[in-house]
Amino acid sequence: MLAVTEAAAEAISALTAQGGIQQEGGLRFAMQNEADSQTALALTVAPAPAEGDQVVTADEGANVFLEEQAADFLSDKVLDVQPDAEGQLTFAVLQQG
C-alpha cells in the first residue's frame, strides 16, 4: 500500500485547506491515457473519494484517494515532497525501502 511521509501529509493538508476543501477531502491519483498512448499518473485535489477509490489516511490525517489502477501502480511506493530547481515543493513518488 502507498506510504505517505509526514511532509507529504502536511502538504496535502495545506492544499486541501487552501482549496476550501473539507477535512474529508484529499489528493486523488488516477491513471490517465495520454495522446501518445502512454499511461500517466494524474493528480488532483478532490473533495471526496470517487466510487471504488482506495483511501489511504496518513498518521497526520491527510487523505490520499487511489483509483484502482493507480492503487496497483503505487502499492510499493512512498509519496513525499521534494524541492524543485526553483525551490518550490513538488510531490515525488519514490520506491519504498
A tleap script that builds the chain and sets N, CA, C and O, in Angstrom:
source leaprc.protein.ff14SB
mol = sequence {
  NMET LEU ALA VAL THR GLU ALA ALA ALA GLU
  ALA ILE SER ALA LEU THR ALA GLN GLY GLY
  ILE GLN GLN GLU GLY GLY LEU ARG PHE ALA
  MET GLN ASN GLU ALA ASP SER GLN THR ALA
  LEU ALA LEU THR VAL ALA PRO ALA PRO ALA
  GLU GLY ASP GLN VAL VAL THR ALA ASP GLU
  GLY ALA ASN VAL PHE LEU GLU GLU GLN ALA
  ALA ASP PHE LEU SER ASP LYS VAL LEU ASP
  VAL GLN PRO ASP ALA GLU GLY GLN LEU THR
  PHE ALA VAL LEU GLN GLN CGLY
}
set mol.1.N position { 0.843 -1.179 0.000 }
set mol.1.CA position { 0.000 0.000 0.000 }
set mol.1.C position { 0.888 1.242 0.000 }
set mol.1.O position { 1.968 1.245 0.590 }
set mol.2.N position { 0.422 2.289 -0.664 }
set mol.2.CA position { 1.156 3.546 -0.721 }
set mol.2.C position { 1.418 4.071 0.685 }
set mol.2.O position { 0.515 4.114 1.520 }
set mol.3.N position { 2.658 4.467 0.937 }
set mol.3.CA position { 3.012 5.116 2.202 }
set mol.3.C position { 3.078 6.624 1.954 }
set mol.3.O position { 3.419 7.066 0.857 }
set mol.4.N position { 2.754 7.399 2.971 }
set mol.4.CA position { 2.753 8.863 2.866 }
set mol.4.C position { 3.662 9.421 3.947 }
set mol.4.O position { 3.458 9.153 5.131 }
set mol.5.N position { 4.676 10.207 3.544 }
set mol.5.CA position { 5.574 10.795 4.536 }
set mol.5.C position { 4.857 11.914 5.286 }
set mol.5.O position { 3.832 12.427 4.837 }
set mol.6.N position { 5.414 12.278 6.428 }
set mol.6.CA position { 4.849 13.374 7.225 }
set mol.6.C position { 4.841 14.671 6.424 }
set mol.6.O position { 3.875 15.432 6.482 }
set mol.7.N position { 5.912 14.926 5.678 }
set mol.7.CA position { 5.998 16.149 4.869 }
set mol.7.C position { 4.918 16.163 3.782 }
set mol.7.O position { 4.306 17.201 3.528 }
set mol.8.N position { 4.685 15.013 3.143 }
set mol.8.CA position { 3.643 14.928 2.113 }
set mol.8.C position { 2.271 15.134 2.736 }
set mol.8.O position { 1.425 15.817 2.159 }
set mol.9.N position { 2.044 14.552 3.906 }
set mol.9.CA position { 0.754 14.716 4.593 }
set mol.9.C position { 0.496 16.184 4.915 }
set mol.9.O position { -0.625 16.667 4.755 }
set mol.10.N position { 1.521 16.891 5.366 }
set mol.10.CA position { 1.375 18.315 5.672 }
set mol.10.C position { 1.057 19.108 4.409 }
set mol.10.O position { 0.238 20.027 4.441 }
set mol.11.N position { 1.708 18.752 3.289 }
set mol.11.CA position { 1.457 19.440 2.016 }
set mol.11.C position { 0.030 19.173 1.533 }
set mol.11.O position { -0.631 20.079 1.026 }
set mol.12.N position { -0.446 17.941 1.687 }
set mol.12.CA position { -1.818 17.600 1.291 }
set mol.12.C position { -2.810 18.394 2.133 }
set mol.12.O position { -3.767 18.952 1.596 }
set mol.13.N position { -2.595 18.449 3.435 }
set mol.13.CA position { -3.484 19.209 4.325 }
set mol.13.C position { -3.507 20.680 3.936 }
set mol.13.O position { -4.566 21.307 3.933 }
set mol.14.N position { -2.344 21.233 3.609 }
set mol.14.CA position { -2.270 22.643 3.207 }
set mol.14.C position { -3.008 22.865 1.886 }
set mol.14.O position { -3.719 23.858 1.735 }
set mol.15.N position { -2.845 21.951 0.935 }
set mol.15.CA position { -3.527 22.076 -0.359 }
set mol.15.C position { -5.042 22.008 -0.217 }
set mol.15.O position { -5.762 22.810 -0.812 }
set mol.16.N position { -5.517 21.065 0.561 }
set mol.16.CA position { -6.961 20.927 0.708 }
set mol.16.C position { -7.550 22.119 1.464 }
set mol.16.O position { -8.641 22.583 1.131 }
set mol.17.N position { -6.850 22.612 2.463 }
set mol.17.CA position { -7.322 23.793 3.205 }
set mol.17.C position { -7.329 25.020 2.297 }
set mol.17.O position { -8.263 25.821 2.331 }
set mol.18.N position { -6.280 25.160 1.485 }
set mol.18.CA position { -6.158 26.289 0.573 }
set mol.18.C position { -7.282 26.269 -0.470 }
set mol.18.O position { -7.777 27.318 -0.882 }
set mol.19.N position { -7.676 25.068 -0.887 }
set mol.19.CA position { -8.733 24.938 -1.877 }
set mol.19.C position { -10.130 24.987 -1.281 }
set mol.19.O position { -11.118 24.835 -2.000 }
set mol.20.N position { -10.220 25.199 0.028 }
set mol.20.CA position { -11.516 25.274 0.684 }
set mol.20.C position { -12.208 23.923 0.786 }
set mol.20.O position { -13.427 23.854 0.943 }
set mol.21.N position { -11.434 22.857 0.698 }
set mol.21.CA position { -11.992 21.509 0.757 }
set mol.21.C position { -12.024 21.053 2.206 }
set mol.21.O position { -11.078 21.273 2.963 }
set mol.22.N position { -13.118 20.420 2.578 }
set mol.22.CA position { -13.300 19.960 3.950 }
set mol.22.C position { -12.258 18.901 4.311 }
set mol.22.O position { -11.527 18.404 3.455 }
set mol.23.N position { -12.214 18.575 5.590 }
set mol.23.CA position { -11.234 17.633 6.124 }
set mol.23.C position { -11.311 16.255 5.467 }
set mol.23.O position { -10.306 15.546 5.412 }
set mol.24.N position { -12.500 15.860 4.962 }
set mol.24.CA position { -12.607 14.554 4.315 }
set mol.24.C position { -12.065 14.551 2.891 }
set mol.24.O position { -12.021 13.502 2.250 }
set mol.25.N position { -11.657 15.705 2.393 }
set mol.25.CA position { -11.063 15.802 1.061 }
set mol.25.C position { -9.622 15.323 1.076 }
set mol.25.O position { -9.070 15.010 2.131 }
set mol.26.N position { -9.020 15.269 -0.100 }
set mol.26.CA position { -7.631 14.838 -0.175 }
set mol.26.C position { -7.074 14.914 -1.579 }
set mol.26.O position { -7.637 15.566 -2.458 }
set mol.27.N position { -5.971 14.244 -1.769 }
set mol.27.CA position { -5.278 14.190 -3.054 }
set mol.27.C position { -5.704 12.911 -3.752 }
set mol.27.O position { -5.721 11.848 -3.131 }
set mol.28.N position { -6.053 12.993 -5.046 }
set mol.28.CA position { -6.510 11.797 -5.772 }
set mol.28.C position { -5.558 11.481 -6.919 }
set mol.28.O position { -5.220 12.342 -7.731 }
set mol.29.N position { -5.138 10.218 -6.959 }
set mol.29.CA position { -4.319 9.714 -8.061 }
set mol.29.C position { -5.182 8.839 -8.955 }
set mol.29.O position { -5.966 8.023 -8.470 }
set mol.30.N position { -5.033 9.016 -10.266 }
set mol.30.CA position { -5.725 8.162 -11.232 }
set mol.30.C position { -4.803 7.971 -12.436 }
set mol.30.O position { -3.979 8.834 -12.738 }
set mol.31.N position { -4.945 6.851 -13.112 }
set mol.31.CA position { -4.188 6.615 -14.335 }
set mol.31.C position { -4.941 7.277 -15.479 }
set mol.31.O position { -6.169 7.220 -15.545 }
set mol.32.N position { -4.195 7.904 -16.377 }
set mol.32.CA position { -4.801 8.661 -17.465 }
set mol.32.C position { -4.066 8.338 -18.753 }
set mol.32.O position { -2.836 8.309 -18.770 }
set mol.33.N position { -4.800 8.094 -19.831 }
set mol.33.CA position { -4.181 7.816 -21.122 }
set mol.33.C position { -3.800 9.128 -21.792 }
set mol.33.O position { -4.619 10.038 -21.921 }
set mol.34.N position { -2.551 9.209 -22.212 }
set mol.34.CA position { -2.059 10.386 -22.908 }
set mol.34.C position { -2.295 10.229 -24.405 }
set mol.34.O position { -2.627 9.139 -24.869 }
set mol.35.N position { -2.127 11.299 -25.156 }
set mol.35.CA position { -2.358 11.293 -26.601 }
set mol.35.C position { -1.462 10.290 -27.326 }
set mol.35.O position { -1.858 9.735 -28.351 }
set mol.36.N position { -0.264 10.055 -26.805 }
set mol.36.CA position { 0.674 9.140 -27.462 }
set mol.36.C position { 0.510 7.699 -26.983 }
set mol.36.O position { 1.426 6.886 -27.115 }
set mol.37.N position { -0.656 7.389 -26.430 }
set mol.37.CA position { -1.000 6.047 -25.941 }
set mol.37.C position { -0.230 5.629 -24.697 }
set mol.37.O position { -0.327 4.479 -24.269 }
set mol.38.N position { 0.516 6.524 -24.125 }
set mol.38.CA position { 1.201 6.253 -22.860 }
set mol.38.C position { 0.222 6.480 -21.720 }
set mol.38.O position { -0.701 7.287 -21.831 }
set mol.39.N position { 0.428 5.773 -20.637 }
set mol.39.CA position { -0.397 5.972 -19.456 }
set mol.39.C position { 0.393 6.805 -18.458 }
set mol.39.O position { 1.564 6.530 -18.196 }
set mol.40.N position { -0.249 7.815 -17.909 }
set mol.40.CA position { 0.400 8.707 -16.947 }
set mol.40.C position { -0.417 8.752 -15.664 }
set mol.40.O position { -1.609 8.443 -15.649 }
set mol.41.N position { 0.240 9.135 -14.616 }
set mol.41.CA position { -0.406 9.284 -13.314 }
set mol.41.C position { -0.930 10.715 -13.210 }
set mol.41.O position { -0.158 11.670 -13.297 }
set mol.42.N position { -2.239 10.860 -13.023 }
set mol.42.CA position { -2.856 12.180 -12.884 }
set mol.42.C position { -3.114 12.460 -11.410 }
set mol.42.O position { -3.506 11.566 -10.659 }
set mol.43.N position { -2.895 13.692 -11.004 }
set mol.43.CA position { -3.012 14.102 -9.615 }
set mol.43.C position { -3.979 15.280 -9.517 }
set mol.43.O position { -3.805 16.285 -10.207 }
set mol.44.N position { -5.000 15.161 -8.663 }
set mol.44.CA position { -5.961 16.249 -8.458 }
set mol.44.C position { -6.289 16.370 -6.969 }
set mol.44.O position { -6.099 15.426 -6.202 }
set mol.45.N position { -6.777 17.530 -6.579 }
set mol.45.CA position { -7.301 17.716 -5.232 }
set mol.45.C position { -8.793 17.426 -5.326 }
set mol.45.O position { -9.486 18.003 -6.163 }
set mol.46.N position { -9.290 16.541 -4.478 }
set mol.46.CA position { -10.682 16.099 -4.560 }
set mol.46.C position { -11.399 16.298 -3.222 }
set mol.46.O position { -10.791 16.133 -2.164 }
set mol.47.N position { -12.687 16.650 -3.264 }
set mol.47.CA position { -13.445 16.845 -2.027 }
set mol.47.C position { -13.783 15.532 -1.322 }
set mol.47.O position { -14.076 15.525 -0.126 }
set mol.48.N position { -13.742 14.420 -2.063 }
set mol.48.CA position { -14.075 13.108 -1.501 }
set mol.48.C position { -13.572 12.039 -2.470 }
set mol.48.O position { -13.312 12.339 -3.635 }
set mol.49.N position { -13.435 10.809 -2.009 }
set mol.49.CA position { -13.015 9.746 -2.932 }
set mol.49.C position { -14.116 9.452 -3.949 }
set mol.49.O position { -15.302 9.596 -3.652 }
set mol.50.N position { -13.714 9.038 -5.151 }
set mol.50.CA position { -14.678 8.587 -6.151 }
set mol.50.C position { -15.079 7.158 -5.805 }
set mol.50.O position { -14.377 6.473 -5.062 }
set mol.51.N position { -16.196 6.717 -6.338 }
set mol.51.CA position { -16.647 5.356 -6.073 }
set mol.51.C position { -15.582 4.366 -6.533 }
set mol.51.O position { -15.092 4.448 -7.659 }
set mol.52.N position { -15.229 3.432 -5.658 }
set mol.52.CA position { -14.226 2.425 -5.983 }
set mol.52.C position { -12.804 2.813 -5.608 }
set mol.52.O position { -11.895 1.990 -5.707 }
set mol.53.N position { -12.595 4.069 -5.173 }
set mol.53.CA position { -11.249 4.503 -4.787 }
set mol.53.C position { -10.808 3.814 -3.502 }
set mol.53.O position { -11.617 3.551 -2.612 }
set mol.54.N position { -9.514 3.528 -3.423 }
set mol.54.CA position { -8.905 3.063 -2.186 }
set mol.54.C position { -8.489 4.325 -1.421 }
set mol.54.O position { -7.942 5.254 -2.014 }
set mol.55.N position { -8.742 4.363 -0.125 }
set mol.55.CA position { -8.414 5.543 0.678 }
set mol.55.C position { -7.249 5.214 1.599 }
set mol.55.O position { -7.291 4.246 2.359 }
set mol.56.N position { -6.205 6.043 1.517 }
set mol.56.CA position { -5.055 5.937 2.412 }
set mol.56.C position { -5.073 7.188 3.277 }
set mol.56.O position { -5.058 8.305 2.761 }
set mol.57.N position { -5.104 7.000 4.596 }
set mol.57.CA position { -5.095 8.136 5.513 }
set mol.57.C position { -3.771 8.135 6.265 }
set mol.57.O position { -3.439 7.177 6.963 }
set mol.58.N position { -3.022 9.223 6.110 }
set mol.58.CA position { -1.734 9.353 6.783 }
set mol.58.C position { -1.955 9.538 8.280 }
set mol.58.O position { -3.043 9.919 8.712 }
set mol.59.N position { -0.919 9.265 9.068 }
set mol.59.CA position { -0.998 9.441 10.515 }
set mol.59.C position { -1.418 10.857 10.884 }
set mol.59.O position { -2.063 11.071 11.911 }
set mol.60.N position { -1.056 11.822 10.049 }
set mol.60.CA position { -1.374 13.222 10.312 }
set mol.60.C position { -2.796 13.576 9.892 }
set mol.60.O position { -3.225 14.717 10.061 }
set mol.61.N position { -3.538 12.599 9.341 }
set mol.61.CA position { -4.930 12.828 8.982 }
set mol.61.C position { -5.190 13.176 7.529 }
set mol.61.O position { -6.349 13.264 7.123 }
set mol.62.N position { -4.145 13.377 6.731 }
set mol.62.CA position { -4.330 13.706 5.316 }
set mol.62.C position { -4.794 12.473 4.544 }
set mol.62.O position { -4.344 11.357 4.805 }
set mol.63.N position { -5.702 12.693 3.587 }
set mol.63.CA position { -6.242 11.594 2.789 }
set mol.63.C position { -5.632 11.560 1.390 }
set mol.63.O position { -5.388 12.599 0.776 }
set mol.64.N position { -5.393 10.345 0.902 }
set mol.64.CA position { -4.995 10.120 -0.481 }
set mol.64.C position { -5.989 9.117 -1.050 }
set mol.64.O position { -6.202 8.048 -0.479 }
set mol.65.N position { -6.598 9.473 -2.183 }
set mol.65.CA position { -7.569 8.608 -2.844 }
set mol.65.C position { -6.904 7.998 -4.069 }
set mol.65.O position { -6.299 8.705 -4.876 }
set mol.66.N position { -7.019 6.680 -4.203 }
set mol.66.CA position { -6.353 5.969 -5.288 }
set mol.66.C position { -7.359 5.237 -6.157 }
set mol.66.O position { -8.047 4.328 -5.693 }
set mol.67.N position { -7.442 5.636 -7.419 }
set mol.67.CA position { -8.234 4.901 -8.398 }
set mol.67.C position { -7.609 3.511 -8.508 }
set mol.67.O position { -6.414 3.362 -8.252 }
set mol.68.N position { -8.378 2.501 -8.878 }
set mol.68.CA position { -7.929 1.108 -8.807 }
set mol.68.C position { -6.592 0.857 -9.500 }
set mol.68.O position { -5.703 0.242 -8.911 }
set mol.69.N position { -6.433 1.320 -10.742 }
set mol.69.CA position { -5.162 1.108 -11.457 }
set mol.69.C position { -4.019 1.869 -10.791 }
set mol.69.O position { -2.895 1.372 -10.721 }
set mol.70.N position { -4.304 3.068 -10.305 }
set mol.70.CA position { -3.285 3.860 -9.616 }
set mol.70.C position { -2.865 3.165 -8.326 }
set mol.70.O position { -1.684 3.168 -7.977 }
set mol.71.N position { -3.823 2.570 -7.615 }
set mol.71.CA position { -3.514 1.847 -6.374 }
set mol.71.C position { -2.560 0.692 -6.662 }
set mol.71.O position { -1.613 0.463 -5.910 }
set mol.72.N position { -2.809 -0.037 -7.752 }
set mol.72.CA position { -1.915 -1.138 -8.130 }
set mol.72.C position { -0.512 -0.615 -8.425 }
set mol.72.O position { 0.478 -1.181 -7.961 }
set mol.73.N position { -0.431 0.473 -9.205 }
set mol.73.CA position { 0.857 1.045 -9.588 }
set mol.73.C position { 1.623 1.581 -8.373 }
set mol.73.O position { 2.846 1.458 -8.306 }
set mol.74.N position { 0.911 2.169 -7.424 }
set mol.74.CA position { 1.545 2.824 -6.275 }
set mol.74.C position { 1.686 1.929 -5.045 }
set mol.74.O position { 2.125 2.396 -3.994 }
set mol.75.N position { 1.324 0.658 -5.159 }
set mol.75.CA position { 1.271 -0.225 -3.986 }
set mol.75.C position { 2.612 -0.371 -3.260 }
set mol.75.O position { 2.627 -0.629 -2.057 }
set mol.76.N position { 3.729 -0.214 -3.960 }
set mol.76.CA position { 5.047 -0.353 -3.330 }
set mol.76.C position { 5.820 0.965 -3.327 }
set mol.76.O position { 7.051 0.976 -3.324 }
set mol.77.N position { 5.070 2.091 -3.326 }
set mol.77.CA position { 5.696 3.408 -3.422 }
set mol.77.C position { 5.466 4.229 -2.161 }
set mol.77.O position { 4.645 3.886 -1.310 }
set mol.78.N position { 6.220 5.329 -2.066 }
set mol.78.CA position { 6.106 6.307 -0.980 }
set mol.78.C position { 5.824 7.662 -1.611 }
set mol.78.O position { 6.498 8.052 -2.565 }
set mol.79.N position { 4.840 8.383 -1.093 }
set mol.79.CA position { 4.554 9.738 -1.538 }
set mol.79.C position { 5.299 10.698 -0.624 }
set mol.79.O position { 5.139 10.658 0.596 }
set mol.80.N position { 6.114 11.561 -1.222 }
set mol.80.CA position { 6.915 12.516 -0.463 }
set mol.80.C position { 6.821 13.863 -1.165 }
set mol.80.O position { 6.218 13.965 -2.233 }
set mol.81.N position { 7.408 14.890 -0.580 }
set mol.81.CA position { 7.566 16.181 -1.243 }
set mol.81.C position { 9.047 16.508 -1.291 }
set mol.81.O position { 9.797 16.225 -0.356 }
set mol.82.N position { 9.455 17.115 -2.411 }
set mol.82.CA position { 10.853 17.493 -2.596 }
set mol.82.C position { 10.897 18.839 -3.301 }
set mol.82.O position { 10.012 19.144 -4.101 }
set mol.83.N position { 11.915 19.653 -3.016 }
set mol.83.CA position { 12.026 20.940 -3.713 }
set mol.83.C position { 12.490 20.747 -5.153 }
set mol.83.O position { 13.333 19.896 -5.436 }
set mol.84.N position { 11.923 21.556 -6.068 }
set mol.84.CA position { 12.383 21.518 -7.455 }
set mol.84.C position { 13.532 22.515 -7.621 }
set mol.84.O position { 14.028 23.055 -6.632 }
set mol.85.N position { 13.953 22.760 -8.851 }
set mol.85.CA position { 15.094 23.640 -9.118 }
set mol.85.C position { 14.876 25.063 -8.616 }
set mol.85.O position { 15.835 25.750 -8.264 }
set mol.86.N position { 13.609 25.512 -8.583 }
set mol.86.CA position { 13.297 26.866 -8.108 }
set mol.86.C position { 12.994 26.903 -6.610 }
set mol.86.O position { 12.669 27.959 -6.067 }
set mol.87.N position { 13.101 25.761 -5.952 }
set mol.87.CA position { 12.841 25.715 -4.520 }
set mol.87.C position { 11.386 25.485 -4.158 }
set mol.87.O position { 11.041 25.465 -2.976 }
set mol.88.N position { 10.517 25.309 -5.161 }
set mol.88.CA position { 9.107 25.018 -4.909 }
set mol.88.C position { 8.957 23.544 -4.554 }
set mol.88.O position { 9.636 22.692 -5.128 }
set mol.89.N position { 8.073 23.241 -3.612 }
set mol.89.CA position { 7.852 21.846 -3.233 }
set mol.89.C position { 6.971 21.158 -4.261 }
set mol.89.O position { 5.955 21.707 -4.688 }
set mol.90.N position { 7.364 19.961 -4.653 }
set mol.90.CA position { 6.565 19.153 -5.576 }
set mol.90.C position { 6.421 17.756 -4.988 }
set mol.90.O position { 7.275 17.289 -4.234 }
set mol.91.N position { 5.328 17.103 -5.346 }
set mol.91.CA position { 5.140 15.732 -4.889 }
set mol.91.C position { 6.069 14.808 -5.660 }
set mol.91.O position { 6.286 14.981 -6.859 }
set mol.92.N position { 6.610 13.832 -4.959 }
set mol.92.CA position { 7.501 12.841 -5.570 }
set mol.92.C position { 7.024 11.457 -5.156 }
set mol.92.O position { 6.682 11.226 -3.996 }
set mol.93.N position { 7.006 10.537 -6.120 }
set mol.93.CA position { 6.646 9.146 -5.861 }
set mol.93.C position { 7.937 8.333 -5.915 }
set mol.93.O position { 8.587 8.239 -6.956 }
set mol.94.N position { 8.290 7.753 -4.780 }
set mol.94.CA position { 9.555 7.038 -4.644 }
set mol.94.C position { 9.311 5.563 -4.321 }
set mol.94.O position { 8.239 5.188 -3.846 }
set mol.95.N position { 10.305 4.751 -4.582 }
set mol.95.CA position { 10.237 3.326 -4.239 }
set mol.95.C position { 10.329 3.174 -2.728 }
set mol.95.O position { 11.129 3.862 -2.093 }
set mol.96.N position { 9.526 2.284 -2.134 }
set mol.96.CA position { 9.616 2.028 -0.688 }
set mol.96.C position { 10.900 1.295 -0.364 }
set mol.96.O position { 11.408 0.513 -1.168 }
set mol.97.N position { 11.422 1.559 0.839 }
set mol.97.CA position { 12.541 0.808 1.383 }
set mol.97.C position { 13.820 1.127 0.765 }
set mol.97.O position { 14.845 0.557 1.138 }
savepdb mol mol.pdb
quit
